[in-house]
Amino acid sequence: MIFDPELKKALQMLSNDEKDKLILRLLKNDLHLANQLRFKLVETDSAEDKREQLKTHIIEQIQLATERYYSPGYLLMDARDISGKITEHVSITKDKLGEIVLNCLMLRLLLQHNNNRIASQKYGAAYTLSIYIVARVFKILMLIQKQHEDLHIEFQEDIEAIGELIGKNPNIMKAAISNGLDINWLVKFNIPENIASIYKTLREDGYLK
């Protein structure tokens, strides 16, 4: 929304009490904005502190999802719930490095604990989860490519491990091959410079769905 100059001027003319009341009314209807302001103005934890707390949460949630495993579909629901928490964390804290770290942690643990279960399913039963994993890998690779090249090495171990785990899973490998993800990019840690363009073209051509 674009605010016209007259509205901006009118807001500036409000008294401090009126501004305070208006802000509180707006925050009641926008929980996300309220959380952003709380992080900036009230909380003493840094983005890194929040990242570490979320790491612990992800480890616990993956362990719980593994213990109560029922099907790839339920595992996908758990992964999406964790992804939502990561998205919320990044939106509030602007922790761009944490976005990569946390997504890598989620995928690596998910595969470490459940790779055999996913592989044992028929391809159709595991497809939705498999394509989610492939799409998430693309997202991680694009996020890494946006970082300064000196920082790339920090993610190498996780990316190579994820690639090796996918390589051992016929269902996810089939989804990867069918949707343009070259696992060699991961296991050799050789991310194409034009990974974002590759992803965009695949989506336009109907893949990764």
Secondary structure, 3 states (H helix, E strand, C coil): CCCCHHHHHHHHCCCHHHHHHHHHHHHHCCHHHHHHHHHHHCCCCCHHHHHHHHHHHHHHHHHHHHHCCCCHHHHHHHHHHHHHHHHHHHHHHCCHHHHHHHHHHHHHHHHHHHHHHHHHCCHHHHHHHHHHHHHHHHHHHHHHHHCCHHHHHHHHHHHHHHHHHHHCCHHHHHHHHHCCCCCHHHHCCCCCCCHHHHHHHHHHCCCCC
